[in-house]
């Protein structure tokens, strides 16, 4: 998804003898209703440790943003916590892989918003846990 300043160009070829080839350019600023950084969560580490990552969600419109968890399919394997950093403007979602069985998992957390422009946020989660050190 594009966000922020954007500049795209294209080479155009014509059969015009005076101007057989030219470049077209477009400059734009893409404003999104909700910004998510990073776009994907990847939790990598050892299965005997709690591995954590965070995602920052920021309102891009001039009205308050409210988030509400809708569905989460990694219950019992990954914990999440939503922290409001700036009232109605910025949130941080902390993800932590629960120590346990090594392996690869993939899932999501869906968050409902009050924005009609972006009513649902889908946060993709990947977990890669290597076997821990034997005791």
N, CA, C and O atoms as CSV, one atom per row, in Angstrom:
chain,resi,resn,atom,element,x,y,z
A,1,UNK,N,N,0.846,-1.164,0.000
A,1,UNK,CA,C,0.000,0.000,0.000
A,1,UNK,C,C,0.899,1.237,0.000
A,1,UNK,O,O,1.910,1.282,0.700
A,2,UNK,N,N,0.522,2.220,-0.781
A,2,UNK,CA,C,1.301,3.451,-0.861
A,2,UNK,C,C,0.818,4.431,0.186
A,2,UNK,O,O,-0.376,4.525,0.469
A,3,UNK,N,N,1.765,5.162,0.759
A,3,UNK,CA,C,1.443,6.153,1.769
A,3,UNK,C,C,2.503,7.236,1.716
A,3,UNK,O,O,3.692,6.947,1.579
A,4,UNK,N,N,2.068,8.493,1.827
A,4,UNK,CA,C,3.001,9.604,1.816
A,4,UNK,C,C,3.290,10.107,0.421
A,4,UNK,O,O,2.498,9.877,-0.493
A,5,UNK,N,N,4.431,10.802,0.232
A,5,UNK,CA,C,4.762,11.346,-1.092
A,5,UNK,C,C,5.049,10.229,-2.094
A,5,UNK,O,O,5.682,9.225,-1.768
A,6,UNK,N,N,4.576,10.426,-3.297
A,6,UNK,CA,C,4.704,9.411,-4.335
A,6,UNK,C,C,5.027,10.088,-5.660
A,6,UNK,O,O,4.418,11.099,-6.009
A,7,UNK,N,N,5.976,9.537,-6.392
A,7,UNK,CA,C,6.331,10.064,-7.710
A,7,UNK,C,C,6.489,8.884,-8.658
A,7,UNK,O,O,7.333,8.017,-8.432
A,8,UNK,N,N,5.694,8.844,-9.707
A,8,UNK,CA,C,5.741,7.762,-10.689
A,8,UNK,C,C,5.960,8.356,-12.070
A,8,UNK,O,O,5.450,9.432,-12.381
A,9,UNK,N,N,6.727,7.645,-12.901
A,9,UNK,CA,C,6.970,8.086,-14.276
A,9,UNK,C,C,6.728,6.928,-15.229
A,9,UNK,O,O,6.772,5.759,-14.845
A,10,UNK,N,N,6.472,7.283,-16.474
A,10,UNK,CA,C,6.290,6.283,-17.523
A,10,UNK,C,C,6.859,6.828,-18.824
A,10,UNK,O,O,6.672,8.002,-19.145
A,11,UNK,N,N,7.553,5.980,-19.573
A,11,UNK,CA,C,8.070,6.331,-20.898
A,11,UNK,C,C,6.962,6.055,-21.915
A,11,UNK,O,O,6.378,4.971,-21.922
A,12,UNK,N,N,6.676,7.028,-22.766
A,12,UNK,CA,C,5.628,6.899,-23.772
A,12,UNK,C,C,6.277,6.985,-25.149
A,12,UNK,O,O,7.045,7.907,-25.425
A,13,UNK,N,N,5.965,6.020,-26.009
A,13,UNK,CA,C,6.450,6.024,-27.387
A,13,UNK,C,C,5.273,6.292,-28.313
A,13,UNK,O,O,4.203,5.703,-28.163
A,14,UNK,N,N,5.483,7.191,-29.277
A,14,UNK,CA,C,4.418,7.538,-30.224
A,14,UNK,C,C,4.923,7.387,-31.652
A,14,UNK,O,O,6.102,7.123,-31.888
A,15,UNK,N,N,4.007,7.558,-32.595
A,15,UNK,CA,C,4.413,7.557,-34.003
A,15,UNK,C,C,4.567,8.987,-34.527
A,15,UNK,O,O,4.651,9.198,-35.736
A,16,UNK,N,N,4.603,9.953,-33.633
A,16,UNK,CA,C,4.800,11.364,-33.979
A,16,UNK,C,C,6.282,11.569,-34.334
A,16,UNK,O,O,7.149,11.300,-33.502
A,17,UNK,N,N,6.589,12.042,-35.559
A,17,UNK,CA,C,7.993,12.213,-35.950
A,17,UNK,C,C,8.709,13.307,-35.147
A,17,UNK,O,O,9.931,13.255,-35.009
A,18,UNK,N,N,7.980,14.295,-34.615
A,18,UNK,CA,C,8.621,15.359,-33.839
A,18,UNK,C,C,8.874,14.952,-32.385
A,18,UNK,O,O,9.842,15.400,-31.771
A,19,UNK,N,N,8.015,14.115,-31.847
A,19,UNK,CA,C,8.174,13.704,-30.456
A,19,UNK,C,C,7.868,12.207,-30.376
A,19,UNK,O,O,6.774,11.809,-29.974
A,20,UNK,N,N,8.823,11.406,-30.754
A,20,UNK,CA,C,8.634,9.954,-30.791
A,20,UNK,C,C,8.581,9.307,-29.426
A,20,UNK,O,O,7.956,8.263,-29.243
A,21,UNK,N,N,9.249,9.940,-28.462
A,21,UNK,CA,C,9.275,9.367,-27.119
A,21,UNK,C,C,9.327,10.503,-26.107
A,21,UNK,O,O,10.030,11.493,-26.306
A,22,UNK,N,N,8.569,10.349,-25.011
A,22,UNK,CA,C,8.623,11.337,-23.928
A,22,UNK,C,C,8.253,10.658,-22.612
A,22,UNK,O,O,7.753,9.534,-22.584
A,23,UNK,N,N,8.514,11.372,-21.535
A,23,UNK,CA,C,8.250,10.841,-20.196
A,23,UNK,C,C,7.095,11.596,-19.555
A,23,UNK,O,O,7.067,12.827,-19.546
A,24,UNK,N,N,6.150,10.845,-19.023
A,24,UNK,CA,C,5.054,11.418,-18.244
A,24,UNK,C,C,5.371,11.204,-16.773
A,24,UNK,O,O,5.878,10.150,-16.388
A,25,UNK,N,N,5.076,12.190,-15.961
A,25,UNK,CA,C,5.312,12.059,-14.531
A,25,UNK,C,C,4.095,12.484,-13.742
A,25,UNK,O,O,3.370,13.399,-14.134
A,26,UNK,N,N,3.879,11.804,-12.615
A,26,UNK,CA,C,2.784,12.140,-11.701
A,26,UNK,C,C,3.352,12.219,-10.300
A,26,UNK,O,O,4.035,11.304,-9.839
A,27,UNK,N,N,3.063,13.324,-9.627
A,27,UNK,CA,C,3.442,13.472,-8.226
A,27,UNK,C,C,2.163,13.585,-7.416
A,27,UNK,O,O,1.219,14.268,-7.813
A,28,UNK,N,N,2.144,12.899,-6.263
A,28,UNK,CA,C,0.954,12.918,-5.416
A,28,UNK,C,C,1.369,12.712,-3.972
A,28,UNK,O,O,2.470,12.241,-3.688
A,29,UNK,N,N,0.482,13.066,-3.073
A,29,UNK,CA,C,0.654,12.747,-1.662
A,29,UNK,C,C,-0.528,11.879,-1.269
A,29,UNK,O,O,-1.673,12.328,-1.305
A,30,UNK,N,N,-0.250,10.632,-0.894
A,30,UNK,CA,C,-1.299,9.678,-0.558
A,30,UNK,C,C,-1.525,9.717,0.951
A,30,UNK,O,O,-0.635,9.397,1.740
A,31,UNK,N,N,-2.731,10.115,1.329
A,31,UNK,CA,C,-3.089,10.164,2.747
A,31,UNK,C,C,-4.016,8.995,3.043
A,31,UNK,O,O,-5.068,8.855,2.419
A,32,UNK,N,N,-3.623,8.152,3.997
A,32,UNK,CA,C,-4.429,6.996,4.368
A,32,UNK,C,C,-5.195,7.301,5.654
A,32,UNK,O,O,-4.715,8.067,6.489
A,33,UNK,N,N,-6.387,6.706,5.823
A,33,UNK,CA,C,-7.153,6.958,7.039
A,33,UNK,C,C,-6.467,6.422,8.290
A,33,UNK,O,O,-6.545,7.032,9.357
A,34,UNK,N,N,-5.786,5.261,8.156
A,34,UNK,CA,C,-5.101,4.636,9.287
A,34,UNK,C,C,-3.743,4.140,8.810
A,34,UNK,O,O,-3.642,3.445,7.799
A,35,UNK,N,N,-2.702,4.506,9.552
A,35,UNK,CA,C,-1.348,4.074,9.230
A,35,UNK,C,C,-0.936,2.959,10.192
A,35,UNK,O,O,-1.130,3.072,11.403
A,36,UNK,N,N,-0.363,1.876,9.641
A,36,UNK,CA,C,0.089,0.739,10.449
A,36,UNK,C,C,1.560,0.495,10.138
A,36,UNK,O,O,1.930,0.306,8.979
A,37,UNK,N,N,2.400,0.499,11.176
A,37,UNK,CA,C,3.833,0.267,10.963
A,37,UNK,C,C,4.395,-0.589,12.101
A,37,UNK,O,O,4.212,-0.246,13.269
A,38,UNK,N,N,5.054,-1.663,11.793
A,38,UNK,CA,C,5.207,-2.264,10.484
A,38,UNK,C,C,3.910,-2.932,10.035
A,38,UNK,O,O,3.016,-3.163,10.849
A,39,UNK,N,N,3.806,-3.241,8.758
A,39,UNK,CA,C,2.578,-3.827,8.190
A,39,UNK,C,C,2.367,-5.265,8.645
A,39,UNK,O,O,1.224,-5.709,8.751
A,40,UNK,N,N,3.448,-6.007,8.919
A,40,UNK,CA,C,3.351,-7.409,9.322
A,40,UNK,C,C,4.146,-7.623,10.602
A,40,UNK,O,O,5.160,-6.963,10.830
A,41,UNK,N,N,3.678,-8.558,11.444
A,41,UNK,CA,C,4.369,-8.898,12.679
A,41,UNK,C,C,5.055,-10.241,12.480
A,41,UNK,O,O,4.410,-11.222,12.112
A,42,UNK,N,N,6.362,-10.288,12.722
A,42,UNK,CA,C,7.111,-11.542,12.647
A,42,UNK,C,C,7.817,-11.739,13.983
A,42,UNK,O,O,8.697,-10.963,14.358
A,43,UNK,N,N,7.418,-12.787,14.690
A,43,UNK,CA,C,8.011,-13.118,15.978
A,43,UNK,C,C,8.958,-14.294,15.757
A,43,UNK,O,O,8.512,-15.405,15.471
A,44,UNK,N,N,10.241,-14.060,15.887
A,44,UNK,CA,C,11.221,-15.127,15.709
A,44,UNK,C,C,12.096,-15.215,16.952
A,44,UNK,O,O,12.445,-14.204,17.561
A,45,UNK,N,N,12.436,-16.425,17.306
A,45,UNK,CA,C,13.294,-16.637,18.468
A,45,UNK,C,C,13.276,-18.097,18.868
A,45,UNK,O,O,12.969,-18.978,18.065
A,46,UNK,N,N,13.611,-18.334,20.125
A,46,UNK,CA,C,13.621,-19.700,20.654
A,46,UNK,C,C,12.322,-19.978,21.395
A,46,UNK,O,O,11.717,-19.078,21.977
A,47,UNK,N,N,11.904,-21.233,21.364
A,47,UNK,CA,C,10.629,-21.632,21.967
A,47,UNK,C,C,10.632,-21.513,23.484
A,47,UNK,O,O,9.563,-21.493,24.094
A,48,UNK,N,N,11.801,-21.434,24.109
A,48,UNK,CA,C,11.849,-21.326,25.564
A,48,UNK,C,C,11.897,-19.868,26.039
A,48,UNK,O,O,12.104,-19.611,27.225
A,49,UNK,N,N,11.709,-18.925,25.130
A,49,UNK,CA,C,11.729,-17.504,25.484
A,49,UNK,C,C,10.452,-16.827,25.008
A,49,UNK,O,O,9.830,-17.256,24.036
A,50,UNK,N,N,10.069,-15.758,25.711
A,50,UNK,CA,C,8.936,-14.937,25.284
A,50,UNK,C,C,9.463,-13.909,24.278
A,50,UNK,O,O,10.220,-13.011,24.644
A,51,UNK,N,N,9.065,-14.043,23.025
A,51,UNK,CA,C,9.513,-13.157,21.955
A,51,UNK,C,C,8.425,-12.123,21.709
A,51,UNK,O,O,7.250,-12.474,21.592
A,52,UNK,N,N,8.813,-10.829,21.629
A,52,UNK,CA,C,7.816,-9.756,21.493
A,52,UNK,C,C,8.132,-8.820,20.334
A,52,UNK,O,O,9.291,-8.620,19.971
A,53,UNK,N,N,7.084,-8.255,19.766
A,53,UNK,CA,C,7.164,-7.201,18.741
A,53,UNK,C,C,5.957,-6.298,18.928
A,53,UNK,O,O,4.951,-6.697,19.515
A,54,UNK,N,N,6.069,-5.076,18.423
A,54,UNK,CA,C,4.976,-4.112,18.542
A,54,UNK,C,C,4.643,-3.502,17.189
A,54,UNK,O,O,5.488,-3.408,16.300
A,55,UNK,N,N,3.387,-3.091,17.060
A,55,UNK,CA,C,2.882,-2.431,15.862
A,55,UNK,C,C,2.278,-1.104,16.297
A,55,UNK,O,O,1.547,-1.046,17.286
A,56,UNK,N,N,2.582,-0.042,15.564
A,56,UNK,CA,C,2.032,1.278,15.865
A,56,UNK,C,C,0.917,1.586,14.871
A,56,UNK,O,O,1.097,1.457,13.660
A,57,UNK,N,N,-0.235,1.993,15.398
A,57,UNK,CA,C,-1.397,2.338,14.589
A,57,UNK,C,C,-1.705,3.808,14.842
A,57,UNK,O,O,-1.894,4.224,15.985
A,58,UNK,N,N,-1.755,4.595,13.759
A,58,UNK,CA,C,-1.931,6.042,13.876
A,58,UNK,C,C,-3.103,6.511,13.017
A,58,UNK,O,O,-3.271,6.069,11.880
A,59,UNK,N,N,-3.902,7.403,13.572
A,59,UNK,CA,C,-5.025,7.988,12.833
A,59,UNK,C,C,-4.488,8.931,11.771
A,59,UNK,O,O,-3.570,9.710,12.029
A,60,UNK,N,N,-5.061,8.861,10.572
A,60,UNK,CA,C,-4.646,9.734,9.479
A,60,UNK,C,C,-5.686,10.787,9.145
A,60,UNK,O,O,-5.456,11.632,8.280
A,61,UNK,N,N,-6.832,10.746,9.821
A,61,UNK,CA,C,-7.899,11.712,9.581
A,61,UNK,C,C,-8.006,12.666,10.761
A,61,UNK,O,O,-7.404,12.442,11.812
A,62,UNK,N,N,-8.777,13.728,10.579
A,62,UNK,CA,C,-8.921,14.740,11.628
A,62,UNK,C,C,-10.019,14.413,12.624
A,62,UNK,O,O,-10.602,15.318,13.222
A,63,UNK,N,N,-10.309,13.135,12.809
A,63,UNK,CA,C,-11.285,12.723,13.818
A,63,UNK,C,C,-10.667,11.610,14.650
A,63,UNK,O,O,-9.783,10.898,14.174
A,64,UNK,N,N,-11.127,11.452,15.895
A,64,UNK,CA,C,-10.539,10.428,16.771
A,64,UNK,C,C,-10.713,9.020,16.200
A,64,UNK,O,O,-11.706,8.715,15.539
A,65,UNK,N,N,-9.732,8.184,16.472
A,65,UNK,CA,C,-9.757,6.783,16.066
A,65,UNK,C,C,-9.975,5.929,17.304
A,65,UNK,O,O,-9.316,6.120,18.326
A,66,UNK,N,N,-10.904,4.985,17.206
A,66,UNK,CA,C,-11.149,4.042,18.294
A,66,UNK,C,C,-11.007,2.632,17.747
A,66,UNK,O,O,-11.503,2.322,16.663
A,67,UNK,N,N,-10.323,1.775,18.506
A,67,UNK,CA,C,-10.080,0.393,18.103
A,67,UNK,C,C,-10.772,-0.562,19.060
A,67,UNK,O,O,-10.853,-0.316,20.263
A,68,UNK,N,N,-11.271,-1.663,18.493
A,68,UNK,CA,C,-11.901,-2.703,19.296
A,68,UNK,C,C,-11.538,-4.054,18.691
A,68,UNK,O,O,-11.727,-4.260,17.492
A,69,UNK,N,N,-11.012,-4.991,19.510
A,69,UNK,CA,C,-10.666,-6.317,18.973
A,69,UNK,C,C,-11.920,-7.014,18.435
A,69,UNK,O,O,-12.974,-7.004,19.071
A,70,UNK,N,N,-11.783,-7.617,17.254
A,70,UNK,CA,C,-12.915,-8.344,16.681
A,70,UNK,C,C,-12.652,-9.852,16.663
A,70,UNK,O,O,-13.469,-10.628,17.158
A,71,UNK,N,N,-11.517,-10.268,16.096
A,71,UNK,CA,C,-11.194,-11.692,16.082
A,71,UNK,C,C,-9.681,-11.882,16.123
A,71,UNK,O,O,-8.911,-11.068,15.614
A,72,UNK,N,N,-9.287,-12.993,16.752
A,72,UNK,CA,C,-7.874,-13.315,16.939
A,72,UNK,C,C,-7.764,-14.829,16.884
A,72,UNK,O,O,-8.452,-15.518,17.638
A,73,UNK,N,N,-6.914,-15.369,16.010
A,73,UNK,CA,C,-6.877,-16.822,15.853
A,73,UNK,C,C,-5.612,-17.490,16.419
A,73,UNK,O,O,-5.340,-18.650,16.108
A,74,UNK,N,N,-4.848,-16.779,17.235
A,74,UNK,CA,C,-3.662,-17.379,17.854
A,74,UNK,C,C,-3.790,-17.422,19.381
A,74,UNK,O,O,-2.791,-17.386,20.099
A,75,UNK,N,N,-5.027,-17.500,19.860
A,75,UNK,CA,C,-5.298,-17.570,21.299
A,75,UNK,C,C,-4.551,-18.758,21.909
A,75,UNK,O,O,-4.584,-19.863,21.368
A,76,UNK,N,N,-3.885,-18.524,23.030
A,76,UNK,CA,C,-3.134,-19.583,23.694
A,76,UNK,C,C,-1.719,-19.765,23.163
A,76,UNK,O,O,-0.927,-20.501,23.752
A,77,UNK,N,N,-1.397,-19.105,22.062
A,77,UNK,CA,C,-0.055,-19.202,21.478
A,77,UNK,C,C,0.647,-17.853,21.452
A,77,UNK,O,O,1.868,-17.773,21.587
A,78,UNK,N,N,-0.140,-16.792,21.276
A,78,UNK,CA,C,0.388,-15.427,21.235
A,78,UNK,C,C,-0.527,-14.550,22.077
A,78,UNK,O,O,-1.751,-14.661,22.006
A,79,UNK,N,N,0.076,-13.683,22.870
A,79,UNK,CA,C,-0.681,-12.698,23.650
A,79,UNK,C,C,-0.596,-11.353,22.935
A,79,UNK,O,O,0.387,-11.066,22.252
A,80,UNK,N,N,-1.639,-10.525,23.097
A,80,UNK,CA,C,-1.568,-9.164,22.564
A,80,UNK,C,C,-2.142,-8.199,23.588
A,80,UNK,O,O,-2.988,-8.560,24.406
A,81,UNK,N,N,-1.664,-6.969,23.523
A,81,UNK,CA,C,-2.118,-5.911,24.413
A,81,UNK,C,C,-2.179,-4.624,23.605
A,81,UNK,O,O,-1.206,-4.253,22.949
A,82,UNK,N,N,-3.326,-3.938,23.652
A,82,UNK,CA,C,-3.501,-2.683,22.919
A,82,UNK,C,C,-3.351,-1.529,23.901
A,82,UNK,O,O,-4.089,-1.437,24.883
A,83,UNK,N,N,-2.388,-0.646,23.629
A,83,UNK,CA,C,-2.115,0.498,24.500
A,83,UNK,C,C,-2.391,1.780,23.712
A,83,UNK,O,O,-1.866,1.974,22.616
A,84,UNK,N,N,-3.219,2.644,24.286
A,84,UNK,CA,C,-3.506,3.929,23.650
A,84,UNK,C,C,-2.417,4.915,24.075
A,84,UNK,O,O,-2.365,5.325,25.235
A,85,UNK,N,N,-1.554,5.292,23.143
A,85,UNK,CA,C,-0.451,6.204,23.450
A,85,UNK,C,C,-0.884,7.659,23.434
A,85,UNK,O,O,-0.471,8.447,24.285
A,86,UNK,N,N,-1.711,8.010,22.469
A,86,UNK,CA,C,-2.205,9.376,22.337
A,86,UNK,C,C,-3.711,9.268,22.118
A,86,UNK,O,O,-4.155,8.677,21.134
A,87,UNK,N,N,-4.488,9.828,23.019
A,87,UNK,CA,C,-5.940,9.640,23.028
A,87,UNK,C,C,-6.577,9.893,21.659
A,87,UNK,O,O,-6.530,11.001,21.125
A,88,UNK,N,N,-7.179,8.823,21.106
A,88,UNK,CA,C,-7.881,8.915,19.846
A,88,UNK,C,C,-6.999,9.102,18.624
A,88,UNK,O,O,-7.519,9.285,17.523
A,89,UNK,N,N,-5.676,9.062,18.782
A,89,UNK,CA,C,-4.767,9.317,17.656
A,89,UNK,C,C,-3.769,8.191,17.406
A,89,UNK,O,O,-3.533,7.829,16.254
A,90,UNK,N,N,-3.178,7.628,18.464
A,90,UNK,CA,C,-2.099,6.646,18.277
A,90,UNK,C,C,-2.217,5.504,19.285
A,90,UNK,O,O,-2.466,5.710,20.473
A,91,UNK,N,N,-2.028,4.298,18.763
A,91,UNK,CA,C,-2.078,3.078,19.568
A,91,UNK,C,C,-0.843,2.242,19.265
A,91,UNK,O,O,-0.261,2.330,18.184
A,92,UNK,N,N,-0.456,1.430,20.243
A,92,UNK,CA,C,0.590,0.438,20.033
A,92,UNK,C,C,0.009,-0.909,20.445
A,92,UNK,O,O,-0.551,-1.050,21.532
A,93,UNK,N,N,0.148,-1.897,19.563
A,93,UNK,CA,C,-0.298,-3.254,19.865
A,93,UNK,C,C,0.960,-4.092,20.083
A,93,UNK,O,O,1.783,-4.247,19.181
A,94,UNK,N,N,1.093,-4.632,21.303
A,94,UNK,CA,C,2.242,-5.464,21.667
A,94,UNK,C,C,1.851,-6.933,21.505
A,94,UNK,O,O,0.825,-7.372,22.023
A,95,UNK,N,N,2.675,-7.679,20.786
A,95,UNK,CA,C,2.469,-9.111,20.594
A,95,UNK,C,C,3.598,-9.858,21.277
A,95,UNK,O,O,4.758,-9.460,21.167
A,96,UNK,N,N,3.273,-10.947,21.988
A,96,UNK,CA,C,4.282,-11.766,22.649
A,96,UNK,C,C,3.956,-13.232,22.415
A,96,UNK,O,O,2.858,-13.689,22.733
A,97,UNK,N,N,4.912,-13.969,21.856
A,97,UNK,CA,C,4.744,-15.408,21.676
A,97,UNK,C,C,4.904,-16.077,23.039
A,97,UNK,O,O,5.876,-15.826,23.752
A,98,UNK,N,N,3.951,-16.925,23.392
A,98,UNK,CA,C,3.998,-17.642,24.665
A,98,UNK,C,C,5.046,-18.748,24.543
A,98,UNK,O,O,4.987,-19.550,23.611
A,99,UNK,N,N,6.009,-18.802,25.479
A,99,UNK,CA,C,7.021,-19.854,25.413
A,99,UNK,C,C,6.351,-21.231,25.427
A,99,UNK,O,O,5.383,-21.461,26.152
A,100,UNK,N,N,6.886,-22.134,24.616
A,100,UNK,CA,C,6.294,-23.475,24.542
A,100,UNK,C,C,6.856,-24.269,23.398
A,100,UNK,O,O,8.071,-24.421,23.267
A,101,UNK,N,N,5.980,-24.770,22.579
A,101,UNK,CA,C,6.346,-25.676,21.497
A,101,UNK,C,C,7.004,-24.945,20.335
A,101,UNK,O,O,6.475,-23.939,19.862
A,102,UNK,N,N,8.168,-25.444,19.860
A,102,UNK,CA,C,8.789,-24.834,18.684
A,102,UNK,C,C,7.968,-25.112,17.429
A,102,UNK,O,O,7.189,-26.064,17.377
A,103,UNK,N,N,8.153,-24.282,16.440
A,103,UNK,CA,C,7.462,-24.482,15.169
A,103,UNK,C,C,7.090,-23.157,14.534
A,103,UNK,O,O,7.469,-22.088,15.013
A,104,UNK,N,N,6.343,-23.249,13.449
A,104,UNK,CA,C,5.912,-22.079,12.692
A,104,UNK,C,C,4.400,-21.940,12.789
A,104,UNK,O,O,3.661,-22.914,12.649
A,105,UNK,N,N,3.957,-20.722,13.028
A,105,UNK,CA,C,2.528,-20.417,13.100
A,105,UNK,C,C,2.255,-19.195,12.251
A,105,UNK,O,O,3.144,-18.380,12.005
A,106,UNK,N,N,1.027,-19.080,11.809
A,106,UNK,CA,C,0.632,-17.838,11.170
A,106,UNK,C,C,-0.816,-17.584,11.533
A,106,UNK,O,O,-1.627,-18.504,11.640
A,107,UNK,N,N,-1.120,-16.297,11.720
A,107,UNK,CA,C,-2.475,-15.935,12.132
A,107,UNK,C,C,-2.721,-14.461,11.944
A,107,UNK,O,O,-2.025,-13.790,11.181
A,108,UNK,N,N,-3.732,-13.954,12.658
A,108,UNK,CA,C,-4.121,-12.558,12.488
A,108,UNK,C,C,-4.848,-12.041,13.722
A,108,UNK,O,O,-5.353,-12.804,14.546
A,109,UNK,N,N,-4.878,-10.729,13.814
A,109,UNK,CA,C,-5.720,-10.004,14.767
A,109,UNK,C,C,-6.507,-9.004,13.941
A,109,UNK,O,O,-5.922,-8.165,13.257
A,110,UNK,N,N,-7.822,-9.085,13.999
A,110,UNK,CA,C,-8.679,-8.112,13.325
A,110,UNK,C,C,-9.182,-7.106,14.352
A,110,UNK,O,O,-9.672,-7.481,15.417
A,111,UNK,N,N,-9.055,-5.826,14.021
A,111,UNK,CA,C,-9.516,-4.753,14.895
A,111,UNK,C,C,-10.581,-3.941,14.172
A,111,UNK,O,O,-10.388,-3.525,13.029
A,112,UNK,N,N,-11.703,-3.719,14.843
A,112,UNK,CA,C,-12.739,-2.849,14.286
A,112,UNK,C,C,-12.383,-1.411,14.610
A,112,UNK,O,O,-11.845,-1.123,15.679
A,113,UNK,N,N,-12.684,-0.502,13.680
A,113,UNK,CA,C,-12.463,0.927,13.899
A,113,UNK,C,C,-13.785,1.661,13.753
A,113,UNK,O,O,-14.771,1.098,13.278
A,114,UNK,N,N,-13.798,2.901,14.157
A,114,UNK,CA,C,-14.974,3.756,13.978
A,114,UNK,C,C,-14.906,4.536,12.665
A,114,UNK,O,O,-15.766,5.379,12.411
A,115,UNK,N,N,-13.910,4.273,11.835
A,115,UNK,CA,C,-13.758,4.964,10.558
A,115,UNK,C,C,-14.534,4.220,9.469
A,115,UNK,O,O,-14.287,3.037,9.235
A,116,UNK,N,N,-15.454,4.892,8.812
A,116,UNK,CA,C,-16.160,4.272,7.691
A,116,UNK,C,C,-15.205,4.059,6.518
A,116,UNK,O,O,-15.426,3.166,5.700
A,117,UNK,N,N,-14.152,4.862,6.425
A,117,UNK,CA,C,-13.160,4.737,5.362
A,117,UNK,C,C,-12.316,3.470,5.526
A,117,UNK,O,O,-11.812,2.933,4.539
A,118,UNK,N,N,-12.161,2.993,6.751
A,118,UNK,CA,C,-11.349,1.800,7.048
A,118,UNK,C,C,-11.954,1.126,8.286
A,118,UNK,O,O,-11.423,1.266,9.388
A,119,UNK,N,N,-13.077,0.387,8.107
A,119,UNK,CA,C,-13.781,-0.177,9.265
A,119,UNK,C,C,-13.076,-1.358,9.927
A,119,UNK,O,O,-13.370,-1.681,11.078
A,120,UNK,N,N,-12.141,-2.015,9.212
A,120,UNK,CA,C,-11.479,-3.189,9.762
A,120,UNK,C,C,-9.986,-3.141,9.469
A,120,UNK,O,O,-9.571,-2.889,8.338
A,121,UNK,N,N,-9.184,-3.385,10.504
A,121,UNK,CA,C,-7.730,-3.492,10.343
A,121,UNK,C,C,-7.351,-4.950,10.530
A,121,UNK,O,O,-7.765,-5.577,11.505
A,122,UNK,N,N,-6.572,-5.494,9.611
A,122,UNK,CA,C,-6.131,-6.874,9.684
A,122,UNK,C,C,-4.623,-6.881,9.903
A,122,UNK,O,O,-3.861,-6.481,9.023
A,123,UNK,N,N,-4.196,-7.335,11.075
A,123,UNK,CA,C,-2.774,-7.425,11.402
A,123,UNK,C,C,-2.339,-8.875,11.226
A,123,UNK,O,O,-2.789,-9.753,11.961
A,124,UNK,N,N,-1.466,-9.128,10.255
A,124,UNK,CA,C,-0.965,-10.472,9.985
A,124,UNK,C,C,0.206,-10.784,10.918
A,124,UNK,O,O,1.081,-9.947,11.138
A,125,UNK,N,N,0.207,-12.001,11.460
A,125,UNK,CA,C,1.211,-12.405,12.444
A,125,UNK,C,C,1.855,-13.709,11.989
A,125,UNK,O,O,1.161,-14.656,11.617
A,126,UNK,N,N,3.189,-13.754,12.019
A,126,UNK,CA,C,3.942,-14.977,11.741
A,126,UNK,C,C,4.833,-15.248,12.953
A,126,UNK,O,O,5.459,-14.341,13.501
A,127,UNK,N,N,4.873,-16.515,13.353
A,127,UNK,CA,C,5.682,-16.919,14.502
A,127,UNK,C,C,6.608,-18.040,14.049
A,127,UNK,O,O,6.163,-19.035,13.477
A,128,UNK,N,N,7.893,-17.869,14.309
A,128,UNK,CA,C,8.885,-18.905,14.003
A,128,UNK,C,C,9.729,-19.128,15.263
A,128,UNK,O,O,10.587,-18.315,15.608
A,129,UNK,N,N,9.463,-20.243,15.933
A,129,UNK,CA,C,10.176,-20.540,17.170
A,129,UNK,C,C,11.050,-21.773,16.984
A,129,UNK,O,O,10.567,-22.859,16.666
A,130,UNK,N,N,12.351,-21.577,17.191
A,130,UNK,CA,C,13.312,-22.691,17.112
A,130,UNK,C,C,13.333,-23.409,18.450
A,130,UNK,O,O,12.973,-22.821,19.470
A,131,UNK,N,N,13.749,-24.675,18.465
A,131,UNK,CA,C,13.851,-25.390,19.740
A,131,UNK,C,C,14.780,-24.657,20.700
A,131,UNK,O,O,15.796,-24.099,20.286
A,132,UNK,N,N,14.430,-24.661,21.972
A,132,UNK,CA,C,15.247,-23.993,22.995
A,132,UNK,C,C,16.408,-24.872,23.423
A,132,UNK,O,O,16.556,-26.003,22.961
A,133,UNK,N,N,17.223,-24.337,24.309
A,133,UNK,CA,C,18.356,-25.083,24.832
A,133,UNK,C,C,17.883,-26.163,25.789
A,133,UNK,O,O,17.079,-25.880,26.677
A,134,UNK,N,N,18.359,-27.395,25.635
A,134,UNK,CA,C,17.968,-28.455,26.570
A,134,UNK,C,C,18.584,-28.194,27.948
A,134,UNK,O,O,19.720,-27.734,28.054
A,135,UNK,N,N,17.821,-28.493,28.994
A,135,UNK,CA,C,18.305,-28.232,30.353
A,135,UNK,C,C,19.062,-29.405,30.901
A,135,UNK,O,O,19.540,-29.357,32.034
